[in-house]
């Protein structure tokens, strides 16, 4: 499961996705709803949205809206996302932006993975994107949700070791903390 964020704006991200990934996002978002409601943050994909559930709903609604525009789904298929949005709003959960939402390195990592999956479509859309970048997962700290760390999944850590994945020169992987750090002289 991955929440594709190749653009800073959720709607723009949805518009950039090819039809297959757009539809997979809808299914992924549906699977994430019960996990978010249960406050199950054991997966990186969930932890990045923990505390920012309304923003996740906004992302999901932008994905669904794009699929409706492209006539891939019927508007009635968006009711789960609208229900969660209302429930969160009724519970007083705000739509605060996660601190990682405008992190260019996350955007670059998602673009890089999309290019690897479909170079003909995505390379022209995202020129000057670092190649073979691992997907960076933001993980907000439970003690302070305004602070986050960038993480890499185990499969990408292995691929970093044998050069199937690469970090751009302005990023450094700290294996002791499983954390990607932005070099200070960036």
ABEGO torsion letter per residue (X at the ends): XBBBBABABAAAAAAABBAAAAAAAAAAAAAAAAAAAAGBAABAAAAAABGAAAAAAAAAAAAAAAAAAAGABBAAAAAAAAAAAAAAAAAGBBABBBAAAABAAAAAAAAAAAAAABAAAAAAABBGBBBGBBBBBBBBBAABAABBBBBBBAAAAAAAAAGABBBBAABBBBAAAGBBBBBAAX
